[in-house]
Amino acid sequence: MQETLKYINENKNRFVDELFELLRIPSISADPAYKEDVLKCADVVASHLKNAGADQVEICKTAGYPIVYGEKLIDDKLPTVLVYGHYDVQPADPLELWKKPPFEPYIEKTELHPDGAIFARGAADDKGQFFMQIKAFEAMMKTNSLPCNVKFILEGEEEVGSVSLGTWVEENKEKLSCDCILISDTHIYSNEQPTVTTGLRGLSYVEVEVEGPNRDLHSGLYGGAVPNPIHVLSRMIAKLIDDDGHITVDGFYDNVETVSDKERAEMNKLKDNPEEFKKSIGLNDVEGEKGYTTLERTSIRPTLDCNGIWGGYTGEGAKTVIPSKAFAKISMRLVPYQTPEEITEKFTRYFEKIAPSNVKVKVTPHHGGMPYVLPTDTKEFLAAKTAMETAFGKEVLPYRGGGSIPITAMFEQVLGAKSVLMGFGLDSDAIHSPNEHYGLFNFYKGIESIPLFFENYSK
């Protein structure tokens, strides 16, 4: 292992230069205008896998964007770790809020990252993190220290719901057979208090539409006499959460997991700092479901949020209209034992129920995913915990994350393997936002920790 760490240290600058190459590719899966860039990114990822020492590297076609596959099988008596990541990124909008162009990576020191952070779209989500896996694999290969078999699947559709991955995994179950899955697409609590993510929330994502008059109307001729869909939609959204932060959708909490007082006490050991939390996002105060801490609200409790709302005229200058339609996108984060199908159905019924009779409403489901929990007494968790404690030189605690990686539940169902969520970002990395960044300290700690995980898990 010392030789592996030495190799990493001697090549760390090159690793960053190669990551910059990936970050310059605008692989935005949500926008068809970037199709060629997404395909180019798959090619570059495949090249990095080959150069690192992987065999059987393929760019596998799907109904959507391709999956990059590679493997190194050294002994069928040894365990096999399947590494998952995604090379697609979120759109960079709004562009005017970036300090520099989002696909021109640069390094800048910050208060949280005195050693510097890499600023670019995809730096933390997920190019910087899956690239740690490739570079750690390269280090093990170059120093003849790979202790087990490894397989890679790197997809190009995670940011649009992994729409092709499930079918591809089902069709390639034998090829993907493994003992556990290693994912670096989450964050740690802080650099001072490293953590292993032991849970993720699920997701139900919908788009709603409220239709009033059969065309846009002149607000002088019709104002005050007809329903304005933007007003109606705003009132309906306001009814979805009460003054105690409780979601009002009928039956929403029917299947919510009851987390024991002991587990709640354990998770709150993470030294929740309300003042620091507020400062980090520029707020004077927080809000949420009554009776729960901020840590609990962002991990073990379900949520409902309006992610966007639009309608009518939003261009330059004035246009006095009452719009025919208004729209919103709404996401609901789910906890065990809620399912996206159940929650989407309950939301749809409730939204239709609270609509006034003088408008039409429509709910269109988008992607969803199941929640996921990794028990802390499993060999997968213990291997990750011990690896990170060695790398950081500090106690590592379990941590339930608030985000969603829907494929974790699918992997367990189809491949029968647990996923280890061993990410190294921080929740302040501004993923999905302007000025996304990833600390150099975190990037290097990830590359150091991953070979230790392989070693521990193999033992």
Phi, psi and chi 1 to 4 in degrees:
 res  aa     phi    psi   chi1   chi2   chi3   chi4
   1 MET       -  -32.8 -170.5   54.2   63.0      -
   2 GLN   -61.0  -38.4  -71.3  -55.5  -47.0      -
   3 GLU   -65.7  -37.8  -75.4  -61.9  -49.9      -
   4 THR   -64.4  -46.3  -57.3      -      -      -
   5 LEU   -63.9  -36.7  -65.1  176.0      -      -
   6 LYS   -63.6  -43.4 -179.9 -177.1  175.3 -174.7
   7 TYR   -61.0  -44.0  179.5   89.7      -      -
   8 ILE   -59.9  -47.1  -68.0  167.6      -      -
   9 ASN   -62.6  -38.9 -169.6   56.1      -      -
  10 GLU   -72.7  -19.7  -70.6  174.0  -13.2      -
  11 ASN  -116.3    9.8  -70.3  -84.7      -      -
  12 LYS   -62.3  -36.6   59.2 -159.6  -48.6 -173.5
  13 ASN   -66.7  -40.1  -68.9  -25.6      -      -
  14 ARG   -63.2  -40.0  173.7  173.9   62.2   83.8
  15 PHE   -57.7  -42.3  -67.3  167.6      -      -
  16 VAL   -67.2  -42.1  171.6      -      -      -
  17 ASP   -59.3  -41.2  -69.9  -18.2      -      -
  18 GLU   -69.6  -36.6  -68.7  174.2  -11.2      -
  19 LEU   -63.0  -40.0  174.1   57.8      -      -
  20 PHE   -56.4  -38.4  -87.4   32.7      -      -
  21 GLU   -58.5  -43.6  177.1 -167.8    7.2      -
  22 LEU   -66.2  -42.1  -91.0 -178.1      -      -
  23 LEU   -68.3  -21.6  -66.5  171.6      -      -
  24 ARG   -74.2  -12.7  -69.9 -171.4 -176.8  102.9
  25 ILE   -91.0  116.7  -54.7  170.6      -      -
  26 PRO   -79.0   73.4   28.5  -32.7      -      -
  27 SER   -83.1   66.7   49.9      -      -      -
  28 ILE   -88.6  104.5  -57.4  169.2      -      -
  29 SER   -73.1  -22.9   54.9      -      -      -
  30 ALA   -76.7  -17.7      -      -      -      -
  31 ASP  -115.3  113.1 -171.7  -19.0      -      -
  32 PRO   -57.1  -20.8  -21.4   31.4      -      -
  33 ALA   -64.2  -18.7      -      -      -      -
  34 TYR  -104.6   18.4  -67.2   90.0      -      -
  35 LYS   -54.5  -48.1  177.8 -179.6  178.1  179.9
  36 GLU   -64.3  -32.6  -66.5  -53.3  -46.4      -
  37 ASP   -69.3  -39.0  -65.5  -65.6      -      -
  38 VAL   -62.8  -44.7 -179.5      -      -      -
  39 LEU   -64.9  -39.7  -63.4  174.4      -      -
  40 LYS   -62.2  -40.0  176.4 -175.2  175.2 -177.6
  41 CYS   -62.9  -39.9 -164.8      -      -      -
  42 ALA   -59.3  -41.7      -      -      -      -
  43 ASP   -62.1  -43.8  -71.5  -24.5      -      -
  44 VAL   -66.2  -41.2  173.3      -      -      -
  45 VAL   -61.2  -44.1  170.0      -      -      -
  46 ALA   -59.5  -40.4      -      -      -      -
  47 SER   -63.1  -41.6  -64.6      -      -      -
  48 HIS   -64.5  -38.9  -79.2  -63.4      -      -
  49 LEU   -62.6  -45.4  -97.6 -175.0      -      -
  50 LYS   -61.3  -46.7  -72.2  176.9 -174.5  173.9
  51 ASN   -64.4  -27.7  -66.5  -21.2      -      -
  52 ALA   -76.0  -19.0      -      -      -      -
  53 GLY   119.7    8.6      -      -      -      -
  54 ALA   -75.8  149.1      -      -      -      -
  55 ASP  -104.2  166.8  -61.1  -33.6      -      -
  56 GLN    51.5   38.5  -49.7  -61.4  -33.9      -
  57 VAL   -71.9  126.5  175.5      -      -      -
  58 GLU  -133.5  149.6  -54.6  171.6   63.1      -
  59 ILE  -105.3  100.3  -61.9  177.1      -      -
  60 CYS   -88.4  124.6  -53.6      -      -      -
  61 LYS   -70.8  145.8  -69.6 -177.0  179.2  179.5
  62 THR  -134.5 -176.8   71.9      -      -      -
  63 ALA   -66.9  -18.9      -      -      -      -
  64 GLY  -119.6 -126.4      -      -      -      -
  65 TYR   -82.1  152.8  -73.4  118.4      -      -
  66 PRO   -73.6  160.2   25.7  -33.7      -      -
  67 ILE  -107.5  129.8  -69.5  166.0      -      -
  68 VAL   -91.2  123.8 -179.0      -      -      -
  69 TYR  -119.8  143.6  176.0   83.2      -      -
  70 GLY  -156.9  162.9      -      -      -      -
  71 GLU  -153.7  160.7   65.0 -176.3   28.4      -
  72 LYS  -142.2  104.6 -169.3   66.0 -178.6 -178.4
  73 LEU  -105.5  111.9  -52.2  179.9      -      -
  74 ILE  -103.8  -23.5   56.2  176.3      -      -
  75 ASP  -167.6  121.3 -171.5  -21.9      -      -
  76 ASP   -70.5   -7.7   59.1   10.0      -      -
  77 LYS   -84.6  -14.1  -63.2 -175.7 -178.7   66.1
  78 LEU   -91.9  156.6  -67.6  172.0      -      -
  79 PRO   -66.9  161.1   22.4  -31.8      -      -
  80 THR  -121.4  127.9  -61.5      -      -      -
  81 VAL  -106.8  127.2  176.1      -      -      -
  82 LEU   -99.1  118.7  175.5   65.5      -      -
  83 VAL   -94.9  128.6  173.6      -      -      -
  84 TYR  -116.3  142.7  165.1   85.2      -      -
  85 GLY  -160.4  177.4      -      -      -      -
  86 HIS  -137.3  139.8   65.5   92.2      -      -
  87 TYR  -100.8   -2.9   61.3   85.5      -      -
  88 ASP   -85.6  158.7   64.5  -39.0      -      -
  89 VAL  -132.0  166.9  -60.3      -      -      -
  90 GLN   -72.0  155.8  -78.1  -85.7  -42.7      -
  91 PRO   -56.9  153.9  -24.2   34.2      -      -
  92 ALA   -92.6   -4.1      -      -      -      -
  93 ASP   -59.4  148.1  -52.2   81.6      -      -
  94 PRO   -82.1  124.9   25.5  -29.7      -      -
  95 LEU   -62.8  -31.4  -64.7  174.1      -      -
  96 GLU   -68.8  -13.7   66.8  -87.1   12.4      -
  97 LEU   -90.9   -5.3  -63.4 -176.2      -      -
  98 TRP   -79.9  139.7  -72.6   79.7      -      -
  99 LYS   -68.9  -34.9  -69.8 -169.4  -77.0 -174.3
 100 LYS  -138.8  164.2  -66.4 -174.2  179.7 -178.8
 101 PRO   -53.5  137.4  -28.4   36.4      -      -
 102 PRO   -65.8  -20.9   21.2  -32.1      -      -
 103 PHE  -111.9   25.6  -63.4  102.2      -      -
 104 GLU  -121.8   82.8  -65.6  179.4   16.7      -
 105 PRO   -61.4  146.1   19.9  -30.2      -      -
 106 TYR  -150.2  165.0   65.3   96.1      -      -
 107 ILE  -111.5  133.8  -65.7  172.6      -      -
 108 GLU  -144.1  140.2 -175.6  175.9  -72.0      -
 109 LYS   -78.8  143.9  -67.4 -177.3  178.9 -179.2
 110 THR  -134.2  174.0   71.9      -      -      -
 111 GLU   -60.0  -41.9 -175.4  179.2  -11.1      -
 112 LEU   -81.1  -20.4  -79.7  178.0      -      -
 113 HIS  -126.9   73.3  -61.0  -69.6      -      -
 114 PRO   -63.5  -21.4   20.8  -32.0      -      -
 115 ASP   -84.9   -5.9  -62.3  -31.0      -      -
 116 GLY   106.9  152.7      -      -      -      -
 117 ALA  -133.0  148.0      -      -      -      -
 118 ILE   -87.4  120.1  -58.3  166.9      -      -
 119 PHE  -101.6  122.9  -78.4   76.8      -      -
 120 ALA   176.5  154.0      -      -      -      -
 121 ARG   -65.6  128.3  170.9   57.5   85.3 -131.0
 122 GLY    93.0   -3.5      -      -      -      -
 123 ALA   -57.8  -43.9      -      -      -      -
 124 ALA  -103.6  -24.6      -      -      -      -
 125 ASP  -130.6   90.5 -177.4   23.1      -      -
 126 ASP  -132.7   15.0  179.0   45.0      -      -
 127 LYS   -64.2  -46.4  -71.8  179.3  179.2  176.6
 128 GLY   -62.0  -32.6      -      -      -      -
 129 GLN   -81.7  -44.9  -63.4 -136.9   62.9      -
 130 PHE   -71.4  -24.9   86.4   69.7      -      -
 131 PHE   -67.8  -28.8 -157.0   62.7      -      -
 132 MET   -57.2  -41.7  -63.5 -178.4  -45.2      -
 133 GLN   -62.9  -43.1  -62.6  -76.8   -3.5      -
 134 ILE   -66.4  -41.7  -65.8  178.2      -      -
 135 LYS   -71.3  -35.4  -65.0  -65.0  103.1  178.2
 136 ALA   -65.1  -41.6      -      -      -      -
 137 PHE   -61.9  -44.4  170.2   67.7      -      -
 138 GLU   -57.9  -44.4  175.6 -171.4  -43.7      -
 139 ALA   -62.3  -40.0      -      -      -      -
 140 MET   -68.3  -38.9  -70.8 -175.5  -76.3      -
 141 MET   -66.8  -43.2  -71.6  -63.4  -63.5      -
 142 LYS   -69.8  -21.9  -64.1  -64.0 -175.4 -177.0
 143 THR  -109.9   13.7   56.4      -      -      -
 144 ASN    51.9   43.6  -64.3  -48.5      -      -
 145 SER  -122.6   13.0   59.9      -      -      -
 146 LEU   -66.2  116.3 -176.5   66.5      -      -
 147 PRO   -91.5   -3.6   32.6  -31.9      -      -
 148 CYS  -156.7  178.8   62.4      -      -      -
 149 ASN   -78.4  149.9  -54.6  -52.5      -      -
 150 VAL  -140.5  141.8   59.5      -      -      -
 151 LYS  -129.2  148.5  -60.4  175.5 -179.5  178.5
 152 PHE  -122.3  134.9  -68.9   87.0      -      -
 153 ILE  -130.1  120.1   49.9  171.3      -      -
 154 LEU  -123.1  113.2  -56.3  165.6      -      -
 155 GLU  -102.3  166.5   68.1  155.0  -37.5      -
 156 GLY  -117.7   21.0      -      -      -      -
 157 GLU  -135.1   16.2  -64.8 -177.1  -36.9      -
 158 GLU   -61.7  -38.7 -164.5  -85.8  -14.5      -
 159 GLU   -74.7   -4.6  -60.7  -66.4    4.0      -
 160 VAL  -120.3   24.0  -70.5      -      -      -
 161 GLY    95.2   14.0      -      -      -      -
 162 SER    50.3   46.9  -62.5      -      -      -
 163 VAL   -63.5  -27.0  -71.5      -      -      -
 164 SER  -101.8  -13.2  -56.5      -      -      -
 165 LEU   -66.2  -43.2 -175.7   66.7      -      -
 166 GLY   -59.2  -46.1      -      -      -      -
 167 THR   -62.7  -43.3  -59.5      -      -      -
 168 TRP   -64.7  -40.6 -172.3   82.8      -      -
 169 VAL   -64.7  -43.5  170.3      -      -      -
 170 GLU   -58.1  -41.7  -77.6  -84.5    6.5      -
 171 GLU   -75.3  -13.6  -67.6  171.3  -10.9      -
 172 ASN  -127.2   34.1  -68.2  -86.2      -      -
 173 LYS   -57.1  -43.6  -80.6 -168.2  -75.8 -169.3
 174 GLU   -66.1  -43.9  -72.2 -171.8   27.0      -
 175 LYS   -59.5  -34.7  176.1 -172.2 -119.5  178.2
 176 LEU   -96.0    6.3  -59.7  175.2      -      -
 177 SER   -53.4  135.4   62.3      -      -      -
 178 CYS  -159.2  172.5   60.2      -      -      -
 179 ASP  -100.3  -29.0  -63.7  -76.2      -      -
 180 CYS  -157.4  165.3   81.5      -      -      -
 181 ILE  -118.3  133.3  -63.8  138.8      -      -
 182 LEU  -111.6  122.7 -177.5   60.0      -      -
 183 ILE  -126.2  126.9  -59.3  173.4      -      -
 184 SER  -113.6   86.3  -66.4      -      -      -
 185 ASP  -149.7   28.7 -166.8   15.2      -      -
 186 THR  -131.9 -173.8   51.9      -      -      -
 187 HIS  -127.6  164.6   64.3  -90.9      -      -
 188 ILE   -95.7  164.5   56.1  175.6      -      -
 189 TYR   -65.0  -45.3 -172.5   69.5      -      -
 190 SER  -167.4  167.0   71.0      -      -      -
 191 ASN   -69.4  -25.2  -73.1  -16.6      -      -
 192 GLU   -81.5  -28.4  -67.9   70.1   38.9      -
 193 GLN  -127.2   83.1  178.6   52.4   77.1      -
 194 PRO   -66.7  151.7   21.2  -28.7      -      -
 195 THR  -142.3  160.6   50.2      -      -      -
 196 VAL  -112.6  126.3  174.2      -      -      -
 197 THR   -70.1  125.3  -60.0      -      -      -
 198 THR  -111.8   -0.8   56.4      -      -      -
 199 GLY  -159.1  151.1      -      -      -      -
 200 LEU  -136.0  148.7  -66.2  166.1      -      -
 201 ARG   -84.8  155.3  -68.8 -170.5  -73.2 -165.6
 202 GLY   -85.8 -172.9      -      -      -      -
 203 LEU  -149.9  137.1  178.5   67.9      -      -
 204 SER  -126.3  122.4  167.3      -      -      -
 205 TYR  -123.6  126.2 -166.0   96.0      -      -
 206 VAL  -133.1  159.1  -60.1      -      -      -
 207 GLU  -117.3  134.4 -176.8  174.2  -44.4      -
 208 VAL  -115.9  149.9  -62.3      -      -      -
 209 GLU  -135.5  132.0  173.6 -173.4  -41.0      -
 210 VAL  -117.2  124.6  172.0      -      -      -
 211 GLU  -115.1  128.8 -179.0  179.3    1.6      -
 212 GLY  -109.2 -109.4      -      -      -      -
 213 PRO   -65.4  162.9   21.7  -31.5      -      -
 214 ASN   -78.4    0.9   60.3    8.3      -      -
 215 ARG  -161.4  165.7   64.1 -174.1 -173.1  -82.4
 216 ASP   -63.9  136.8  -72.0   -2.7      -      -
 217 LEU  -114.8  151.5  -58.0  176.5      -      -
 218 HIS   -66.9  123.9 -171.3  -67.8      -      -
 219 SER   -72.4  -18.0   64.9      -      -      -
 220 GLY   -79.2  -39.7      -      -      -      -
 221 LEU   -76.6  -31.1  -63.0  177.3      -      -
 222 TYR  -118.2  -13.3  -68.5   91.9      -      -
 223 GLY   -59.3  135.0      -      -      -      -
 224 GLY    92.3   -7.8      -      -      -      -
 225 ALA  -120.8   -9.7      -      -      -      -
 226 VAL  -133.1  156.8  -61.2      -      -      -
 227 PRO   -69.5  134.6   25.3  -33.1      -      -
 228 ASN   -96.5  112.7 -175.8  -45.3      -      -
 229 PRO   -55.2  -31.9  -28.3   37.0      -      -
 230 ILE   -66.8  -42.6  -65.9  177.4      -      -
 231 HIS   -62.7  -46.1  -61.1  177.4      -      -
 232 VAL   -61.2  -47.9  173.7      -      -      -
 233 LEU   -61.8  -41.3  176.4   57.8      -      -
 234 SER   -61.4  -43.1  -61.6      -      -      -
 235 ARG   -64.9  -39.7  -70.4 -165.7  -65.2  -93.4
 236 MET   -65.3  -42.6  -68.5  174.5   69.5      -
 237 ILE   -62.9  -41.0  -70.2  172.8      -      -
 238 ALA   -61.1  -28.5      -      -      -      -
 239 LYS   -77.2  -11.0  -72.1 -179.9 -179.0  178.0
 240 LEU   -75.7  -18.8  -64.9  173.3      -      -
 241 ILE  -134.2  132.1  -61.2  176.8      -      -
 242 ASP   -89.4 -175.3   66.0   19.4      -      -
 243 ASP   -67.8  -18.0  -68.9  -19.0      -      -
 244 ASP   -94.3   10.6  -69.9  -30.6      -      -
 245 GLY    74.9   18.2      -      -      -      -
 246 HIS   -95.0  131.6 -169.7  -91.5      -      -
 247 ILE   -75.3  129.3  -62.8  162.0      -      -
 248 THR   -91.3   -2.8   57.5      -      -      -
 249 VAL   -57.5  128.3  172.4      -      -      -
 250 ASP   -56.1  126.3  -65.4  -27.6      -      -
 251 GLY    75.8    9.9      -      -      -      -
 252 PHE   -59.5  -36.2 -169.1   86.3      -      -
 253 TYR   -96.4    8.1  -65.3   94.2      -      -
 254 ASP   -54.0  -42.4  -74.4   -6.1      -      -
 255 ASN  -111.7   19.5  -63.8  -43.9      -      -
 256 VAL   -69.9  132.4  167.2      -      -      -
 257 GLU   -59.5  135.6  173.5 -167.4   32.5      -
 258 THR   -93.0  112.6  -59.9      -      -      -
 259 VAL   -88.2  129.2  179.4      -      -      -
 260 SER   -65.0  156.9   69.6      -      -      -
 261 ASP   -59.3  -35.4  -69.0  -18.6      -      -
 262 LYS   -64.0  -45.4 -179.1  179.9  177.6 -177.7
 263 GLU   -65.5  -38.0  -72.5  178.8  -88.5      -
 264 ARG   -65.3  -40.2  -70.0  176.4   68.3 -180.0
 265 ALA   -64.7  -38.9      -      -      -      -
 266 GLU   -64.9  -44.5 -176.0   71.7   17.9      -
 267 MET   -69.8  -28.4   70.9 -178.3  -61.5      -
 268 ASN   -81.3    3.3  -78.7  -66.7      -      -
 269 LYS   -68.3  -12.3  -76.5 -178.5 -178.1  177.4
 270 LEU   -73.3   12.6  -75.4  171.8      -      -
 271 LYS    56.6   56.5  -58.7  174.3 -174.6  174.6
 272 ASP   -56.7  125.4 -173.7   17.9      -      -
 273 ASN  -114.5   95.9 -174.5  -29.0      -      -
 274 PRO   -59.0  -38.8  -21.8   32.3      -      -
 275 GLU   -66.4  -42.9  -66.4  -51.6  -48.8      -
 276 GLU   -65.7  -39.0 -171.7   61.4   37.3      -
 277 PHE   -61.1  -46.6 -180.0   78.8      -      -
 278 LYS   -64.2  -42.7  -72.2 -175.9  -77.4 -172.6
 279 LYS   -61.8  -39.2  178.7 -175.5  173.3 -175.8
 280 SER   -65.4  -24.3   71.4      -      -      -
 281 ILE  -117.9   11.8   49.8  178.6      -      -
 282 GLY    69.6   36.7      -      -      -      -
 283 LEU  -113.6  151.9  -71.2  178.4      -      -
 284 ASN   -86.1  -23.0  -65.7  -36.3      -      -
 285 ASP  -158.6  163.5 -154.3   -3.8      -      -
 286 VAL  -112.8  170.0  -63.8      -      -      -
 287 GLU  -147.5  169.5   64.2  178.6   49.7      -
 288 GLY   161.2 -170.8      -      -      -      -
 289 GLU   -63.6  126.9 -170.3  178.6   -2.5      -
 290 LYS   -61.3  136.3 -169.0  174.5 -179.9 -179.9
 291 GLY    95.8    3.7      -      -      -      -
 292 TYR  -130.6  147.4  -65.0   91.4      -      -
 293 THR   -76.2  167.4   66.4      -      -      -
 294 THR   -59.2  -41.2  -62.5      -      -      -
 295 LEU   -59.3  -41.4  -86.1  171.3      -      -
 296 GLU   -72.9  -38.9  -67.4  169.9  -25.5      -
 297 ARG   -62.4  -31.3  -70.7  169.2 -179.7  165.2
 298 THR   -97.9   15.6   57.4      -      -      -
 299 SER  -145.5  -56.3   59.7      -      -      -
 300 ILE  -101.3    1.0   61.7  170.5      -      -
 301 ARG  -115.3  144.8  -60.4  -59.3  -66.5  168.0
 302 PRO   -76.3  159.2   27.7  -32.7      -      -
 303 THR  -137.3  166.8   63.6      -      -      -
 304 LEU  -141.0  126.1 -175.9  150.5      -      -
 305 ASP  -137.1  139.8  -75.2  -71.0      -      -
 306 CYS   -83.7  119.7 -179.7      -      -      -
 307 ASN   -93.7  -15.8  -55.0  131.1      -      -
 308 GLY  -174.9  148.4      -      -      -      -
 309 ILE  -146.1  137.5 -176.2  168.1      -      -
 310 TRP  -157.0  165.3   70.5   98.0      -      -
 311 GLY   159.6  160.4      -      -      -      -
 312 GLY    69.1 -150.1      -      -      -      -
 313 TYR   -99.4  126.0 -178.7   70.3      -      -
 314 THR  -128.6   14.1   57.7      -      -      -
 315 GLY   -82.7 -170.4      -      -      -      -
 316 GLU   -66.9  148.1  -68.1  -67.4  -31.2      -
 317 GLY    72.5 -158.4      -      -      -      -
 318 ALA  -118.0  144.0      -      -      -      -
 319 LYS  -145.2  110.8 -176.6 -178.2 -178.8 -174.9
 320 THR   -85.8   89.3   51.9      -      -      -
 321 VAL  -129.0  151.7  -64.8      -      -      -
 322 ILE   -98.2  115.5  -64.2  169.1      -      -
 323 PRO   -69.7  152.4   26.9  -34.7      -      -
 324 SER   -73.0  -33.5  171.8      -      -      -
 325 LYS  -138.3  155.1  -65.0 -179.1  179.2 -178.2
 326 ALA  -136.9  149.1      -      -      -      -
 327 PHE  -134.5  156.9  -54.6   83.7      -      -
 328 ALA  -152.1  152.9      -      -      -      -
 329 LYS  -110.9  133.9  -67.7 -179.1 -174.6  -71.7
 330 ILE  -131.5  130.7  -67.3  171.6      -      -
 331 SER  -115.1  142.6   65.0      -      -      -
 332 MET  -125.3  118.2  -68.7  159.5  -80.4      -
 333 ARG   -85.6  133.7  -59.9  -72.4  174.7  169.6
 334 LEU  -113.8  156.2  -44.7  179.5      -      -
 335 VAL  -122.9  163.2  -61.9      -      -      -
 336 PRO   -55.8  131.1  -21.3   32.0      -      -
 337 TYR  -121.4   37.8  -60.1   90.9      -      -
 338 GLN   -77.4  152.2  -65.9  176.4  -57.1      -
 339 THR  -123.3  150.2   69.7      -      -      -
 340 PRO   -62.0  -34.3   15.9  -26.8      -      -
 341 GLU   -63.8  -46.6  -65.6   80.3   12.4      -
 342 GLU   -61.7  -47.7  165.7 -143.5   -7.1      -
 343 ILE   -70.3  -38.6  -66.1  -58.0      -      -
 344 THR   -62.0  -42.1  -59.9      -      -      -
 345 GLU   -64.6  -44.1 -177.6 -178.3  -16.7      -
 346 LYS   -66.8  -39.7  -73.1  178.3  176.1  177.8
 347 PHE   -62.8  -45.3  174.9   87.1      -      -
 348 THR   -59.4  -47.2  -58.4      -      -      -
 349 ARG   -60.6  -44.2  -74.6 -155.4  -56.8  -96.5
 350 TYR   -69.0  -41.0 -175.0   73.1      -      -
 351 PHE   -63.1  -40.1 -160.6   75.0      -      -
 352 GLU   -67.2  -34.7  -68.4  170.0  -13.1      -
 353 LYS   -67.0  -38.8  171.5 -176.7  164.3 -177.9
 354 ILE   -88.9   -0.5   63.5  174.2      -      -
 355 ALA   -74.6  135.0      -      -      -      -
 356 PRO   -66.5  158.1   19.7  -28.5      -      -
 357 SER   -72.5  -14.1   59.2      -      -      -
 358 ASN   -92.9   11.9   56.4   -1.4      -      -
 359 VAL  -134.3  162.5  -61.6      -      -      -
 360 LYS  -106.6  144.4  -58.9  173.2 -172.2  173.3
 361 VAL  -126.4  151.6  -61.0      -      -      -
 362 LYS  -140.5  135.0  178.6 -178.0  176.2 -177.0
 363 VAL  -117.0  122.5  177.9      -      -      -
 364 THR  -112.1  112.7  -57.2      -      -      -
 365 PRO   -69.5  140.5  -15.9   29.7      -      -
 366 HIS  -109.8 -141.6  -73.4  -79.7      -      -
 367 HIS   -81.1  161.1   58.0  -80.6      -      -
 368 GLY  -148.7  179.7      -      -      -      -
 369 GLY  -169.4  158.9      -      -      -      -
 370 MET   -86.5  151.7  -67.8  -71.6  -71.1      -
 371 PRO   -68.3  167.1   -9.5   22.6      -      -
 372 TYR  -147.4  139.5  177.1   77.4      -      -
 373 VAL  -135.3  132.5  174.9      -      -      -
 374 LEU  -107.1  113.3  174.2   70.6      -      -
 375 PRO   -60.1  146.0  -23.6   34.7      -      -
 376 THR   -81.3   -1.9   55.9      -      -      -
 377 ASP  -101.4   12.2   59.5   -5.4      -      -
 378 THR   -88.1  155.3   58.2      -      -      -
 379 LYS   -65.1  -28.9   55.8 -176.2  176.4  -69.3
 380 GLU   -64.1  -48.4  -68.3   85.4   -1.6      -
 381 PHE   -64.4  -44.8  169.9   79.0      -      -
 382 LEU   -64.5  -35.6  -65.1  171.7      -      -
 383 ALA   -65.6  -39.7      -      -      -      -
 384 ALA   -70.5  -43.6      -      -      -      -
 385 LYS   -59.0  -48.1  170.7 -178.0  166.2   69.6
 386 THR   -65.3  -39.9  -52.4      -      -      -
 387 ALA   -61.4  -46.0      -      -      -      -
 388 MET   -72.0  -32.4  -68.6  178.7   66.7      -
 389 GLU   -64.5  -37.5  -74.2  178.4  -19.7      -
 390 THR   -65.8  -44.6  -58.5      -      -      -
 391 ALA   -70.6  -42.3      -      -      -      -
 392 PHE   -87.4  -21.4  -79.4   83.6      -      -
 393 GLY    69.7   28.1      -      -      -      -
 394 LYS  -143.3  159.4  -62.3  176.4  179.8  178.6
 395 GLU   -64.5  138.4 -179.7 -172.6   13.5      -
 396 VAL  -109.6  130.3  170.7      -      -      -
 397 LEU  -108.7  155.7  -64.1  175.5      -      -
 398 PRO   -73.6  150.9   25.1  -31.8      -      -
 399 TYR  -149.2  126.8  175.3   55.8      -      -
 400 ARG   -90.9  123.6  -76.6 -140.6 -159.9  178.6
 401 GLY   -87.0  161.4      -      -      -      -
 402 GLY   -96.3  -14.5      -      -      -      -
 403 GLY   -80.3 -172.1      -      -      -      -
 404 SER  -133.1  133.5  -55.4      -      -      -
 405 ILE  -128.4   86.2  -53.4  179.4      -      -
 406 PRO   -55.9  -25.4  -25.9   35.6      -      -
 407 ILE   -71.6  -15.0   49.8   88.5      -      -
 408 THR   -62.8  -45.0   49.5      -      -      -
 409 ALA   -66.5  -38.7      -      -      -      -
 410 MET   -62.8  -43.6 -179.8  -88.2  -69.1      -
 411 PHE   -57.6  -45.3  -81.7  146.5      -      -
 412 GLU   -65.1  -39.1 -174.6  166.0    1.3      -
 413 GLN   -68.4  -43.6 -178.7 -179.1    0.7      -
 414 VAL   -86.2  -42.3  177.8      -      -      -
 415 LEU   -99.7  -10.5  -58.9  178.1      -      -
 416 GLY    66.5   30.3      -      -      -      -
 417 ALA  -128.5  145.5      -      -      -      -
 418 LYS   -79.3  147.7  -73.7  -74.4 -175.2 -174.7
 419 SER  -101.4  132.0  -69.4      -      -      -
 420 VAL   -98.5  118.7 -176.6      -      -      -
 421 LEU   -96.8   86.1  -58.0  164.1      -      -
 422 MET  -110.4   72.2 -163.6  171.8  162.9      -
 423 GLY   -96.4  163.9      -      -      -      -
 424 PHE  -131.3    8.5  -66.8   85.4      -      -
 425 GLY   -75.5  179.6      -      -      -      -
 426 LEU  -119.2  154.4  -61.3  178.6      -      -
 427 ASP   -71.0   -7.8   61.8    4.4      -      -
 428 SER   -92.6    9.0   56.2      -      -      -
 429 ASP   -75.1   -1.3  -73.2  -17.6      -      -
 430 ALA    59.6   38.5      -      -      -      -
 431 ILE   -66.0  145.5   63.1  172.1      -      -
 432 HIS    68.3    5.9  -65.7 -153.2      -      -
 433 SER  -126.1  167.9  -59.0      -      -      -
 434 PRO   -61.5  150.6  -24.4   34.5      -      -
 435 ASN    62.2   37.0  -56.6  -53.1      -      -
 436 GLU   -55.4  142.4  177.3 -179.2  -11.4      -
 437 HIS  -152.4  166.0   54.9  -79.9      -      -
 438 TYR  -146.6  122.8 -171.0   36.7      -      -
 439 GLY   -64.6  137.9      -      -      -      -
 440 LEU   -60.5  -38.9  -73.6  171.6      -      -
 441 PHE   -56.2  -44.7  171.6   85.9      -      -
 442 ASN   -68.9  -40.7  -56.3   73.8      -      -
 443 PHE   -59.1  -47.5  179.3   63.0      -      -
 444 TYR   -70.5  -38.6  -65.8  138.5      -      -
 445 LYS   -63.0  -35.1  -82.1  -62.8  173.9 -164.8
 446 GLY   -63.5  -46.7      -      -      -      -
 447 ILE   -63.2  -33.7  -60.0  173.8      -      -
 448 GLU   -71.9  -38.4  -68.5  172.4   24.7      -
 449 SER   -75.0  -34.0  -58.8      -      -      -
 450 ILE   -62.8  -45.4  -69.4  160.3      -      -
 451 PRO   -61.1  -32.4  -24.2   35.1      -      -
 452 LEU   -67.1  -37.4  -67.8  164.4      -      -
 453 PHE   -61.5  -47.9  169.1   80.8      -      -
 454 PHE   -57.0  -43.5  -84.4   79.5      -      -
 455 GLU   -64.1  -48.3 -176.1  178.8   56.3      -
 456 ASN   -63.0  -46.4  -66.0  -18.3      -      -
 457 TYR   -64.2  -38.5 -176.1   70.5      -      -
 458 SER   -63.5  -36.9  -60.8      -      -      -
 459 LYS   -68.7      -  -70.7  177.4  179.7  176.8
